[in-house]
C-alpha cells in the first residue's frame, strides 16, 4: 500500500488545466467516479481535495456492495452500480478486488422471522435475488454460526470491492483521460457572479480555478463547504467504528459477508444522544476480517471508543463464537455522510447555477459510487439520466 500512496503523492498533479469545464470537490469514491465518467465524455475536469485521494470514508469503509437496501430508489442505484462495477473491474488500470460473493442476513429471534419473510417477498417483487433460510439451512451454509439462530436470508447478487483501490483506480483512469487530480488543495471559497446566481470560480489554498460548473462530493464535509457558497446542504457526519483482524482460514466463513438482519434497522436508528450497534463481518481476499459496525453522531470526533469496539465484538461473538480465537490488529473510525431521510443528494443546486451535489449516501457510498458518478456526468452534460432521480433532488429539503 505504501508504494501506491507514494505514486499518488508524486504523480497525480501534472498538466494543470487553466480553465476546466468542471471542478470536482472531494476525491473519495464518489468524486473520483464523477471525474472518471465526465472525463470519458471529453469534459475537462479538475478534481481537488484538502487531503489525499481516498483518505476519507473511502478508506475507512467496509467492502460490501449491497443490492437489497430499501427503499426502491436505493435498489435501483445499487443494481445499476453493481453492473458498472463489473465493467470497471475489467476496464480500470488496477485490480479493485471485485467479486460477487453473496451476503447472508441473520435473524436472531423466531418472532422476527415473519417480518423478515415479508421483507424477502417484497424485495423479490422489486427483482432482487433473495432466498429465505430456516435456522437449519443457515447452519448448514455456515457451520460455525450459533445453532440457536432463527434463520435468515441469502442474497446471491451481493458483492465485495476494495473501496480504496477502486477510488485510486478511478482517479488514475480519470487522469489518463485528461483530468487533473490535485490532492492537498483545500477549497476556501467560491467566486460568484455579481447577481449571486451562478459560479465563476473555485477559490483554493493554491489559487483561483475559473469554472462554470462545480460538483460537490465532499461527503460529510459538504455542509461545511456549502456554507462557503452561502448554501445550506443538510449533511452531517455520522461516525462509524471498525475492527480488522489478522487473516483467518477461508473455511471459517463460507459466505464472505455476514450481518445481522437488524443491521438495516441500525441505519435508521441512532439518535443524537445514542449509539447504534449491529453485527457485520466481512472477509477480504487476503483473509482478514473487517468487523463492525456502529453509528453515532459526535461531530468530527474521530476517536475510537473502546466501549463501542467491545459492544461490536460482543454482538459478532453472539453469532460466531469462533471469533473468540481471532486476533484484532487495529481499529479506526470514519464518517458516513448522513441526510435526514437517509437518501443521497444527486442533483443540481437550483439557486446556484452550475453547482451540483453528489453526496449523502450514508453507509452505502461504496455501493452507489459508480452510478452516482455516471448520473452526475449525465446531468452536467445535459444528457438524459439513466433513470428518474427526482426524489434525490436537494429541493426535497426546502
N, C-alpha and C positions, 0 to 999 in steps of 0.2 A: 504493500500500500504506500510506503514511503516514496517509492520510485514514481508512482502515479502522481502524488502530491507535488513532488519536485518538478515533474513535467509540466503540471498546470502552472505552477508559480513562475516558471521560466518562459513558457511558450504561448500562453493564451493571447496576450495583448500584442498583436502585430498588425500593421496596415490600418491604422485608425481611420474610420470613415468620417469625413469632415461634416457632412450633412446627411445623417441617416434618415431613412423613411420612418423608422420606429425605434424608440428607446424602450428597452425592457428593464424593469427594476426588480431584481431578485433572481439569483442564479441557483434556485433549487430545481426540483424535477419539473415543476410547472413552468417556471421561467425558461428553462432550457428546452422544454418541449415547444413552447411558443417560438423561441429563437430558431429551433430546427425546422418547424413546419413553415414559418414565414420565410426563412432563407431558401428553402426548397422552391418557393414560389417566386424567387427572384427579388424579394424585398430586402432593402439594405437595413440591416439590424445592428444595433449597438446595445449590448447587454451589460449592465453594471450591477455590482453588489458591494455592500460595505465590507463583506468578508470574503472568504474563499468560495469557490464554486462548490455547491452541495454541502455547505458547512452547517446548515440549519436542520430543519425537520427531515430533509432527505438523507442526512447522515444518521439521524437519531431514531428513525422509524424501524418498523418491522418489515417483513418480506412479503406479506400476504396480498395477493390480488384477489379481492373478494367479489364474487359475482352475485351475491344474494342479499345485499343490504338494501332495505326498502327506505323510502317509497319508490315508486315506479321510475322516477327520473334518475335515481341512483342506479337502478338496474340497467337502464339504457346506457348511461355513461360507462358503467362497468363492462357491459357486453361489447361496446364499441372499442373501449380501451384495451380489452383483452385481445381483440383481433389486431389492434395496432401493435401490441407488444409482440405478438407472433411475427409480424412483419419486421419490427425493429430488431428482434433477436437475430435476424438474417442480414439486416442492412447496416447496422451500426458498426463502427470500427473497433469495438471492444466487446468481449463476452460479457453479457449482463446477467448471466446465471438464470435465465428464464426457463421455467419448466412448469408444465401442467401436472400438478400432483394431487389435486383434490384437497378438500378440508373436511373435518368432522366437527360437528357441533354436539356437545354433550349435554343431555338433560339429566339433571341430578335427581330430581324427585318424581315419583309416579304421578302425583297430582298435576304436574306440569306437562305431561305428555299429550293430553288432549289439545291444549292450546298450541303446542308446538306442531302437532299433526295438522292443525288448521293452517299454520304458517307455511308448512311444506306444500299443502294443496294450493294455497294462494300463490306461492312462488311458481309452482308448476304452471298455473294459469297465465303467468307472465312469460313463460317459456324458459324458466330456469331449470336446469337439470338438478334434481334433488331426490334423495331416497330416504324414507323414514326407516329408522333402525330400532329394533327392540333391544332390551338390555343384553340378551344372549347374543344377538347378532353383532352388537358393538364389541362385546368381549371377544368374540371370535375374530373380529377385524383387528382389535388391539388387545392382545393377551395381557399386557401389563397394566391395563386400566383397572380401577377398583371394581370388583364384581357386583357391587350393590347399586351401580348407576341404573337409572330407569330406562335409558335409551338415548336416541339422538338422531342426527341426520348426516348423510354423506352428500357432499356437493362436488361431483367429479370434475367440473369445469374450473374450479378454483386453481390458482397458480401461485408461483413464487417468482420473485425477481430480486436482484440485489439493487436497492434503490440508489445507493451512492454510485455504483458502477454505471447504472443507467443514466444518472444525471451527468456524469463525466463524459460518457459516450455521446449523449445528445449534444452537449456543449462542443465537444470536439468535432462532431459531424456538422454542426451549425457553422463553426469556424471554417471548416473546409469548404463550406458552401458560400463563404464570404462574410459571415458575421464577425463583428468584433466582440470578444468576450473579455470584459475588464473587471476582474475582482479587485477588492480593496479600493473601491471608488464610491464612497458614500454620497447619497443624494442629500443636498442641503436645502433645496427649494425648487420652485418652478417659476419660469417667466411666462406670464400670461399676456394675451392681447390686451389692448387698452380697455376694452369693454368687459374684460374678465370672462369671456365666453369660450375661449379656446387656448390651447397650449402653443407657445412659441419656442420654448427651450426647457431643458432639464439642467439644473444647476448642481454641480457636484464639487467635492473637495479638489478634484483635478481640473475643474474648469466648467465652462458652459458648453452644452451639447445642443445645438439647434435642431429642432424636430417639430413635426406637426402631429405626431402620434406617440402616445406613451401607453405601455401595458404594465400595470402594477401587479406584480407577482411576488410581493414581499411577505407572503404568509402571515404569520402572527403579527408582523410589524406593519401591515397595511394600514391599520388605523393611524399609526404614528406618521407614516409617510403621507397619507391622505391629508392630514392636518396642514402639511406644508403647502398644499394647494387650496386650503380652505374647504376641504371636502370631508364629510363625515362618513367613514366606512365602518360599519358595525362588526368588526372582527377583533377578537381579543385572544390572548394566549391561554391555552389550556394545557397545563403541564402533564406529561406522562413519564413514568419511570420504567426502565427496562433493565433486565439482567442478562448477561451472557455467560455461558458455561464453557468448560473445556469440552472437546469433542467427545461424543458418546457413540456407541456402536449403532450402525444403521438399523439393526434389528430391534432396537429398543422401541422404536415407533414405526409402524408400517406406513401410516399417513404422516406427512411432514408438517401439517398444520392442524392443530387440535385446540379447540377453545370451548369454553362453557357456552351453552346456548344463551345464557343470560348476559353474554358479552354485549349484545345489541341493546339490552336494557341499560347497561352501564354507560353506553354512549349517550343515552337520553337523560341520564340522571347526573348526580354530582352537583349539588347546589354550591353556591359561592362559599359556604362555610364548611363543606364536607368533602370527603374523598371517596371516589367510586373505585372499587377493585373488582377485577374479573380475571379468571384463569385463561391464559393464552400461551401456547407452547408451539414454537416453530423451529424446525431443524434446518440448518443451512446445508449447502452442498459439501462443506468441509466437515460437517458432523457436529459443529457447535449448536447449542440450543439458545435461542433468544426467547426469553420468558417475560411475560407481562401479565396484566397491564394495570395502569392506574390512570385516574383522571381527577384533576383538581384545578381550581382557579387560585393562582398565587402570584399574579402579575408575571414579571420576567425573572422570577427567582428560579434558578436552575439547579439549586442544591438538591442532593439526594437524601431523602429521609429514610433512615434505617427501618423505622417502623412500617413505612409503606412497603419497602422491599420485603420485610418479614411477612406482611399480610399477603402480598402477591404469591410468595413462595408457599405459604400455608394453603392458599386456595389451589395451587397447582398440585401440591402433595396430596390433597384430598382426592384428586382423580388419579394421580400416578404416584403411589408411594415409592416406587423405584427411584424417583428423583432424589431421595434422601442420600443416595450414594454418589451423586453428581457434584462436581466441584464448580463453584461460581468463581469466575476470574475477574469480572468487573461489572460495574453498574453505571448508569448515566440517566440523565433526564433531558427531555426536549419539549418543544411546544407545538401543540396542534392549533391551527388557526380556526377558531370557533365562531360560528354565526348563531344568532338566536334561534333560527329554525333548522339548524343542522344541515343546511343545503349550501353548496358553494355559490359564489357570485361569479358568473361568467357573462359579462355584458359591457356595453359602452356606458359611459357616465353621461347622462343626458344633459346635465347642467354645465359640463365642461367638454366641449367638442374636441375630439382627438384623444381623450383618455379612456382606457379600457381597464376593467378589473378582472383578474383571474386568480381567485384566492378563496379561502374559507372552506376548504374541503374537510376540516376536522381530521379524523383519523384515516381517511382514505384518499389522501392526495397522491400516494403511490399508485393506488388502483387507477385513479382518474386523471393522472398527469398527462399522458399522451393525448387522450381525446380532448382534454381542455386546451392543449396547445393547438390541436387541429381546428377546433371550433374558433379559437381566437384568430387564427390565421384566416379563416373564412370571414369573420366579422370585419377584420381590419381591411381586407382586400375587397370587400363588398360582394363576396360570393354567397350563395345560398348555404345555410348551415346544414350540417349533417342530419339533424333532426331538430324539432322545435325545442327551444330552451327558454321560452318566455318566463317560466317560473323561476329561473335563475337570475333574472334581471335585478339589479340593485334597487330599482324603483319599488320593489315589494316592501321595502322597509320605510318608505315615506309615510 
